[in-house]
Amino acid sequence: MSWREFPKVELHLHLEGAAPPSFIRGLAKEKHIDLSGIFTREGDGYAYDDFDHFLQVYEAACTTLQSPEDFRRLTLAVLEESASHGVVYTEAFLSPDFCGGGDVSAWRDYLAAIEDAAAEAERSFGITLRGIVTAIRHLGPEQAKTAALCAAETAGPFVTGFGLAGAELVGRPGDYAWSFDMAREAGLSLTCHAGEWGGPDMVADTIRDLKVSRIGHGISAVRDPALCERLAEDGVVLEVCPGSNVFLGAAKSWATHPIAELREREVKVTISTDDPPYFHTTMTKEFEGLERAFRWGEEDFQELTEVALAAAFCDEETRGKVKERLTR
């Protein structure tokens, strides 16, 4: 069967990181911003050398996103692309640092534009979006508190989670505990990037110090059998992004990617694209890659989709509606 039409749930998608190069190039032209150095020679992709350079290119691309209207247009473009690959529910990481510089009042304006686009996309493309407000790790713990305040002030039906992304090896998880405590008190569900570049200890410390129910990536956990056992027992869900991991070198190849072994150890895993245009992937390509590498079929992907829906940061009414779309 064609995996493109298979209904999917995606839990790990950076809104700005999902911006098509053509979209960013168009905005740059409108605003007279010279970003020629961040695109491939062909102009159809982003150009960078390693993970640190990727972060620099990512942040350069984000300089074109300067207004709520820019984010409204971005959200529509991203959701249309996701829906074209069978995604019926997605959660996107939203960064107040890119939306008004962390000012709560400005953040509300940006968020309103994103929500407006999400509602239009649901009507037009049949895809539901929920937002995870995300602090940027390499900006430090104090700046993370600003993001947490934005999250707490706008928690509700649309903003349902709080997370931490960026350069994983900057600081330790406990440095950000204050921000996660604030988000938790506001009723938000919690996730954090860990175990992509850090070892199993980073995953363990993140769960212990930040009390998250999901881990972004988390693939290094496979190197610690006791940690895998604990993840399985506690039901912690890993938001695994195989294509991203292989492209950046966090995993050597599709065939040796840890997702299959983690699943065999009964760790709950899901499938996502991370920053799809940066890593030349889509949800369709993720499914195709896993089918080739592990001979996974419809039953496997159905099980993984059910895990993702159960772990989604949404209310039960939304979960029920999405479940209906998955069973059509």
C-alpha positions in Angstrom: 0.0 0.0 0.0 1.0 3.6 -0.3 2.0 5.0 3.1 1.2 8.5 2.0 -2.5 7.8 2.5 -2.1 6.0 5.8 -3.6 8.2 8.5 -0.9 9.4 10.9 -0.3 11.1 14.2 2.9 13.2 14.7 4.1 14.4 18.1 7.5 16.0 17.4 7.5 18.8 14.8 9.1 22.2 15.1 6.9 24.8 13.5 9.7 27.0 12.3 11.8 24.0 11.4 9.0 22.7 9.1 9.1 25.9 7.0 9.6 25.0 3.3 12.7 26.6 1.9 10.6 28.3 -0.8 8.4 29.9 1.9 11.4 31.3 3.8 13.1 32.4 0.5 9.9 34.2 -0.4 9.6 36.0 3.0 13.3 37.0 2.8 12.7 38.5 -0.6 9.6 40.4 0.6 11.6 41.8 3.6 14.9 42.4 1.7 16.8 40.0 3.9 19.9 38.4 2.4 19.7 34.7 3.3 21.4 33.3 0.2 24.0 31.5 2.3 21.6 29.2 4.1 20.2 27.4 1.0 21.6 24.7 -1.1 23.0 25.6 -4.5 19.8 24.3 -6.1 17.8 26.4 -3.8 15.4 23.6 -2.8 17.0 22.8 0.7 18.8 24.2 3.6 22.7 24.0 3.7 24.7 23.3 6.8 27.7 21.2 7.9 26.8 19.8 11.3 24.3 20.1 14.2 25.7 23.4 15.5 25.7 24.9 12.0 22.1 23.6 11.6 21.1 25.6 14.7 22.7 28.7 13.2 20.9 28.2 9.8 17.6 27.5 11.6 17.9 30.7 13.6 18.8 32.7 10.5 15.8 31.4 8.6 13.6 32.4 11.6 14.7 36.0 11.2 12.2 36.3 8.3 9.4 35.4 10.6 8.7 38.9 12.1 5.0 39.2 12.6 1.9 37.3 13.6 0.8 37.3 9.9 4.1 35.6 9.0 3.3 32.8 11.5 -0.2 32.5 10.3 1.0 31.9 6.7 3.7 29.6 8.0 1.3 27.5 10.0 -1.0 27.1 7.0 1.9 26.1 4.8 3.2 23.5 7.3 -0.2 22.0 8.0 -1.1 21.7 4.3 2.2 19.9 3.7 1.7 17.6 6.7 -1.9 16.8 5.7 -0.7 15.9 2.2 1.2 13.0 3.9 -1.7 11.6 5.8 -1.2 13.4 9.1 -4.6 13.9 10.8 -3.2 15.2 14.2 0.0 16.9 14.9 1.7 18.7 17.8 4.1 21.5 17.0 6.8 23.1 19.1 6.2 26.9 19.3 8.9 29.2 20.6 8.0 32.5 22.2 11.6 33.5 21.6 10.8 33.6 17.9 7.3 35.0 18.5 7.6 38.4 20.1 10.9 37.9 21.9 9.3 36.3 24.9 7.0 39.2 25.7 3.7 37.7 27.0 1.5 40.4 25.3 3.3 40.0 21.9 3.2 36.2 22.3 -0.6 36.3 22.7 -0.9 38.1 19.3 1.4 35.5 17.6 -0.5 32.7 19.2 -3.8 34.0 18.0 -2.6 34.1 14.5 -1.3 30.5 14.7 -4.6 29.3 16.2 -6.5 31.1 13.4 -4.4 29.3 10.8 -4.9 26.0 12.7 -8.6 26.4 12.6 -8.5 27.1 8.9 -6.3 24.1 8.2 -8.6 21.8 10.2 -11.6 23.0 8.0 -9.6 22.8 4.8 -7.3 19.9 5.2 -8.7 17.7 8.0 -5.7 18.1 10.3 -5.8 19.1 14.0 -2.9 21.1 15.6 -2.0 21.5 19.2 0.8 23.6 20.5 3.7 22.8 22.8 5.4 26.0 24.0 9.1 25.4 23.9 12.1 27.0 25.6 15.4 27.0 23.8 18.0 25.2 25.9 21.1 27.0 24.6 19.6 30.4 25.5 19.9 29.3 29.2 17.7 28.7 32.2 16.7 32.3 32.8 15.4 32.7 29.3 13.6 29.4 29.6 11.6 31.0 32.5 10.2 33.6 30.1 9.0 30.8 27.7 7.5 29.0 30.7 5.6 32.2 31.7 4.2 32.5 28.1 3.1 28.9 28.3 1.5 29.2 31.7 -0.4 32.4 30.7 -1.8 30.8 27.6 -2.4 27.2 28.7 -5.7 25.9 27.4 -7.4 23.9 24.7 -4.8 24.8 22.1 -1.6 25.3 24.1 -1.5 21.9 25.9 2.2 21.3 26.5 5.6 22.7 27.5 9.0 21.5 26.3 12.7 22.2 25.9 14.6 22.0 22.7 17.9 23.2 21.2 21.5 22.2 22.0 21.0 19.3 24.3 24.5 19.3 25.9 24.1 22.8 27.3 23.7 22.5 31.0 21.9 19.7 32.9 18.1 19.0 33.0 17.8 20.2 36.6 18.9 23.7 35.6 15.5 24.1 33.9 13.3 22.6 36.7 11.8 25.9 37.7 10.4 26.4 34.2 9.0 22.9 34.1 7.5 23.3 37.6 5.7 26.5 36.5 4.3 24.8 33.4 3.2 21.7 35.4 1.4 24.0 37.8 -0.4 25.6 34.9 -1.8 22.1 33.9 0.5 21.6 30.9 1.8 18.2 29.8 5.6 18.0 29.6 8.2 16.8 27.1 11.9 17.5 26.7 14.6 16.7 24.1 17.1 14.3 25.5 19.1 11.3 24.4 19.7 12.5 20.9 23.3 13.6 21.5 23.5 13.0 25.3 23.8 9.6 26.7 21.3 7.4 28.7 22.2 9.5 31.8 20.7 12.6 30.1 17.4 10.7 29.5 17.4 9.4 33.1 18.2 12.8 34.6 15.5 14.5 32.4 12.8 12.1 33.6 14.0 12.5 37.3 14.5 16.2 37.4 11.8 17.5 35.0 9.1 14.8 35.5 8.2 14.6 31.9 5.8 12.0 30.4 7.5 12.1 26.9 11.1 12.4 25.7 12.0 14.0 22.4 14.3 11.5 20.6 15.6 9.5 23.6 17.4 7.0 21.4 20.5 6.7 23.5 18.4 5.0 26.2 18.9 1.8 24.2 22.4 1.6 25.6 21.1 1.1 29.1 18.9 -2.0 29.6 17.9 -0.9 33.1 16.7 2.5 31.8 14.8 0.8 29.0 13.1 -1.4 31.6 12.2 1.7 33.6 10.9 3.6 30.6 8.7 0.6 29.7 7.4 0.2 33.3 6.6 3.9 33.7 5.1 4.3 30.2 7.4 7.1 29.2 6.9 7.7 25.5 9.8 8.5 23.1 9.1 10.9 20.2 11.5 9.2 17.8 12.6 10.9 14.5 14.5 8.3 12.5 15.1 10.3 9.4 16.5 13.3 11.4 18.7 10.9 13.5 20.2 9.3 10.4 20.7 12.6 8.5 22.5 14.3 11.4 24.5 11.2 12.4 22.9 10.5 15.7 22.1 7.1 14.2 24.5 5.5 11.7 21.8 4.2 9.3 18.2 3.2 9.0 19.1 -0.5 9.4 20.9 0.2 12.7 18.5 2.8 14.1 17.6 1.9 17.7 13.8 2.3 17.3 13.3 -1.4 16.6 15.3 -2.5 19.6 13.6 0.0 21.8 10.3 -1.3 20.7 11.4 -4.9 21.2 12.2 -3.9 24.8 8.6 -2.7 25.1 9.5 1.0 25.3 6.7 3.1 23.8 8.0 4.7 20.6 6.3 7.0 18.1 7.4 8.4 14.7 7.9 12.0 13.7 9.9 14.2 11.3 11.4 16.8 13.6 12.4 19.5 11.1 11.4 17.8 7.8 12.8 20.1 5.1 16.1 20.4 6.9 16.4 16.6 6.9 14.8 15.9 3.5 12.0 13.9 5.0 8.2 13.6 5.3 6.0 11.3 7.4 5.6 9.2 4.2 9.4 8.8 3.9 9.6 7.9 7.6 7.2 5.1 7.1 8.9 3.9 3.9 12.3 4.0 5.6 11.1 1.9 8.5 9.4 -0.6 6.2 12.6 -1.1 4.3 14.8 -1.3 7.4 12.7 -3.5 9.6 10.0 -4.9 7.3 7.3 -3.2 9.3 3.8 -3.3 7.8 0.3 -2.0 8.4 -0.1 -3.7 11.8 3.1 -2.2 13.1 2.3 1.3 12.0 -1.2 1.0 13.3 0.2 0.0 16.7 2.7 2.9 16.7 -0.1 5.4 15.7 -2.3 4.2 18.6 0.7 4.7 20.9 1.1 8.3 19.6 -2.6 9.1 19.9 -2.7 7.8 23.5 0.3 10.0 24.3 -1.0 13.1 22.6 -1.3 16.2 24.7 -5.0 16.8 24.0 -8.3 16.5 25.7 -10.4 13.3 25.4 -12.9 14.9 23.1 -10.1 15.8 20.6 -8.6 12.3 21.0 -11.9 10.7 20.2 -12.4 12.8 17.1 -8.9 12.0 15.9 -9.5 8.3 16.6 -12.5 8.4 14.3 -10.3 9.8 11.5 -7.8 7.0 12.0 -10.4 4.3 11.6 -12.2 5.6 8.5 
